[in-house]
Amino acid sequence: MPSVKTNLIIALAIGALISAVLLALEPLTDYAFLSLEWPGVSAAYLFWGAVGSSPFAGIAISWLVNALCYGFGAFVILSVLKLLTAPKT
């Protein structure tokens, strides 16, 4: 079974992939999946309003926050699967 550190790395990679796919699908689907990106969009909006930075920084913050949110969900799922498949002693 993978260790907690390995599960965390796998979960963060899954979160980054999901966030990147959602970001790439935005213009193709006419922003139909925007509701799935609200954690990152909200964080980018708060950062952008507080600092007044460029839109590219807002997109990067949005991607990072969404990656962390979806990575946390993937980590929980991987941890539960690890507990369910652990050998009984």
Backbone hydrogen bonds in HBPLUS format (Angstrom, degrees):
<---DONOR---> <-ACCEPTOR-->    atom                        ^
c    i                          cat <-CA-CA->   ^        H-A-AA   ^      H-
h    n   atom  resd res      DA  || num        DHA   H-A  angle D-A-AA Bond
n    s   type  num  typ     dist DA aas  dist angle  dist       angle   num
A0007-ASN N   A0003-SER O   2.94 MM   4  6.22 160.3  1.98 149.6 155.2     1
A0008-LEU N   A0004-VAL O   2.87 MM   4  6.07 150.2  1.96 145.2 153.5     2
A0009-ILE N   A0005-LYS O   3.02 MM   4  6.28 157.7  2.07 148.6 153.8     3
A0010-ILE N   A0006-THR O   2.94 MM   4  6.15 165.0  1.97 153.2 157.5     4
A0011-ALA N   A0007-ASN O   2.84 MM   4  5.95 156.9  1.90 144.6 151.5     5
A0012-LEU N   A0008-LEU O   2.92 MM   4  6.11 157.6  1.97 147.6 153.2     6
A0013-ALA N   A0009-ILE O   2.99 MM   4  6.19 152.1  2.07 145.0 152.8     7
A0014-ILE N   A0010-ILE O   2.95 MM   4  6.21 153.5  2.02 147.1 154.4     8
A0015-GLY N   A0011-ALA O   2.87 MM   4  6.11 159.4  1.92 148.7 154.6     9
A0016-ALA N   A0012-LEU O   2.90 MM   4  6.06 156.5  1.95 144.5 150.7    10
A0017-LEU N   A0013-ALA O   2.96 MM   4  6.13 153.1  2.04 143.3 150.7    11
A0018-ILE N   A0014-ILE O   2.93 MM   4  6.17 163.0  1.96 153.8 158.0    12
A0019-SER N   A0015-GLY O   2.96 MM   4  6.08 162.9  1.99 147.7 152.8    13
A0020-ALA N   A0016-ALA O   2.93 MM   4  6.05 155.7  1.99 143.4 150.1    14
A0021-VAL N   A0017-LEU O   2.93 MM   4  6.13 157.8  1.98 149.2 155.1    15
A0022-LEU N   A0018-ILE O   2.96 MM   4  6.19 162.5  1.99 151.4 156.0    16
A0023-LEU N   A0019-SER O   2.97 MM   4  6.14 153.7  2.04 144.2 151.7    17
A0024-ALA N   A0020-ALA O   2.91 MM   4  6.11 150.2  2.00 144.8 152.9    18
A0025-LEU N   A0021-VAL O   2.92 MM   4  6.08 142.4  2.06 146.0 156.2    19
A0029-THR N   A0025-LEU O   2.98 MM   4  5.97 146.3  2.09 160.7 165.8    20
A0031-TYR N   A0026-GLU O   2.89 MM   5  4.62 166.3  1.91 151.4 149.5    21
A0036-LEU N   A0033-PHE O   3.06 MM   3  5.61 149.3  2.16 113.3 121.6    22
A0037-GLU N   A0034-LEU O   2.97 MM   3  5.28 155.4  2.03 109.0 117.0    23
A0041-VAL N   A0037-GLU O   2.97 MM   4  6.08 164.5  1.99 160.3 165.0    24
A0042-SER N   A0038-TRP O   2.88 MM   4  5.78 163.1  1.91 149.8 153.8    25
A0043-ALA N   A0039-PRO O   3.11 MM   4  6.30 158.9  2.16 142.6 148.4    26
A0044-ALA N   A0040-GLY O   2.90 MM   4  6.06 160.2  1.94 148.5 154.2    27
A0045-TYR N   A0041-VAL O   2.89 MM   4  6.02 154.6  1.95 145.9 153.0    28
A0046-LEU N   A0042-SER O   2.98 MM   4  6.21 158.9  2.02 149.0 154.1    29
A0047-PHE N   A0043-ALA O   2.94 MM   4  6.12 161.3  1.98 148.6 154.1    30
A0048-TRP N   A0044-ALA O   2.78 MM   4  5.84 162.6  1.81 148.3 154.0    31
A0049-GLY N   A0045-TYR O   2.93 MM   4  6.01 154.2  2.00 143.0 149.8    32
A0050-ALA N   A0046-LEU O   2.97 MM   4  6.08 150.0  2.06 142.6 150.6    33
A0051-VAL N   A0047-PHE O   2.89 MM   4  5.93 165.0  1.92 156.3 159.8    34
A0052-GLY N   A0048-TRP O   2.71 MM   4  4.79 135.2  1.90 120.7 135.3    35
A0057-ALA N   A0054-SER O   3.21 MM   3  5.44 128.1  2.50 101.2 113.1    36
A0058-GLY N   A0054-SER O   3.31 MM   4  6.71 152.0  2.40 143.0 150.7    37
A0059-ILE N   A0055-PRO O   2.90 MM   4  6.24 151.3  1.98 149.2 156.6    38
A0060-ALA N   A0056-PHE O   2.99 MM   4  6.19 156.9  2.05 142.9 149.2    39
A0061-ILE N   A0057-ALA O   2.91 MM   4  6.12 156.8  1.96 147.7 153.9    40
A0062-SER N   A0058-GLY O   2.88 MM   4  6.01 157.1  1.93 143.9 150.8    41
A0063-TRP N   A0059-ILE O   2.90 MM   4  6.10 160.3  1.94 149.1 154.0    42
A0064-LEU N   A0060-ALA O   2.95 MM   4  6.13 160.1  1.99 146.0 151.6    43
A0065-VAL N   A0061-ILE O   2.90 MM   4  6.05 169.1  1.92 156.1 158.5    44
A0066-ASN N   A0062-SER O   3.01 MM   4  6.09 163.5  2.04 148.0 153.1    45
A0067-ALA N   A0063-TRP O   2.87 MM   4  6.00 150.9  1.96 143.1 152.0    46
A0068-LEU N   A0064-LEU O   2.96 MM   4  6.23 153.8  2.03 147.4 154.1    47
A0069-CYS N   A0065-VAL O   2.91 MM   4  6.18 158.2  1.96 149.4 155.6    48
A0070-TYR N   A0066-ASN O   2.91 MM   4  6.03 176.5  1.91 155.7 156.9    49
A0071-GLY N   A0067-ALA O   2.79 MM   4  5.68 141.2  1.94 135.2 147.3    50
A0072-PHE N   A0068-LEU O   2.89 MM   4  6.00 146.5  2.00 141.2 148.6    51
A0073-GLY N   A0069-CYS O   3.22 MM   4  6.57 157.9  2.27 145.2 150.4    52
A0074-ALA N   A0070-TYR O   2.98 MM   4  6.21 155.4  2.04 143.0 149.9    53
A0075-PHE N   A0071-GLY O   2.83 MM   4  6.01 147.6  1.93 143.2 152.5    54
A0076-VAL N   A0072-PHE O   3.00 MM   4  6.28 155.4  2.06 149.6 155.1    55
A0077-ILE N   A0073-GLY O   3.09 MM   4  6.35 161.5  2.12 147.2 152.0    56
A0078-LEU N   A0074-ALA O   2.87 MM   4  6.07 162.7  1.90 149.6 154.5    57
A0079-SER N   A0075-PHE O   2.87 MM   4  6.02 154.4  1.94 146.3 153.4    58
A0080-VAL N   A0076-VAL O   2.96 MM   4  6.18 157.5  2.01 149.9 155.7    59
A0081-LEU N   A0077-ILE O   2.93 MM   4  6.16 160.2  1.97 150.2 156.0    60
A0082-LYS N   A0078-LEU O   2.91 MM   4  6.09 146.6  2.02 141.1 150.3    61
A0083-LEU N   A0079-SER O   2.99 MM   4  6.29 153.1  2.07 144.6 151.3    62
A0084-LEU N   A0080-VAL O   2.92 MM   4  6.16 152.7  2.00 149.1 156.9    63
A0085-THR N   A0081-LEU O   2.99 MM   4  6.08 143.9  2.13 142.4 150.8    64
